[in-house]
Amino acid sequence: MQQKEQVQHNICSACFIVDCEECQPYRKKGLTIKKCSATILTIIQEEGKMMKISVRDIVLIALFASLTAVMALFVSIPLPFSPVPLTGQAFAVMLAGLLLGARRGALSQLVYILLGAVGLPVFANARAGFSVIIGPTGGFLWGFVLGAYIIGKMVEKRTKPTLYYLFAATALGGVVAVYIPGILQLSLVAGMTVLQAATAMVVFLPGDIIKVIASALLAHRVRATGLIQSAQK
């Protein structure tokens, strides 16, 4: 029986251990591991099928992670009475779930958080670092991942979701799912009661309702063109 030819693939330069557990999937596939300066993105591109992430997925995930960063940097208004600024991030989160689906939508927000965690100033008010993630507003960041996933999961359950269904999915994932971890961490870190933290968020509701309507309308229009179906294949 002819043996399958081994193919050399680049992996992250962080791997200097021959038996690193992270490299096990490559060895199990019969691939030769080589130390180099390649990035994680290169690995995903070269082994997209093995990791079930296509190049199109990578582009879409990166695009919506960038959109969230742009909305945080250019639509950010500090409020004197709240540690939570008024930003446009939620709009990008809603669109990510509506247009990318559960998995890719959640991954786009996770990538966004990781970019900020490693030091890129992509959070509101051009902040960065792990301190933001564990700070008073960090819960909302994790809520972005949860919210995009819930929106995407609900949309995926319908072949042709109605506009009203998109409204409901976006409100549940983009507002409720984001607010819950955000309020809990805000109350814990800022020394507030849950009721006080929830009350402080009331001022953001009108703006978030507008974002729900705008994102649902936009997603409904995009779906009507048929572009979203081809993008999700």
ABEGO torsion letter per residue (X at the ends): XBBBBBBBBBBBAABABAABAAAAAAAAAGBBBBBBABBAAAAAAAAAAAAGBBAAAAAAAAAAAAAAAAAAAABBBBBAABABBBBAAAAAAAAAAAAAEAAAAAAAAAAAAAAAAAGBBABBGGBBEAAAAABAAAAAAAAAAAAAAAAAAAAAABABBBAAAAAAAAAAAAAAAAAAAAAAAAAAAAGBBAAAAAAAAAAAAAAAAAAAAAAAAAAAAAAAAGAAAAAAX
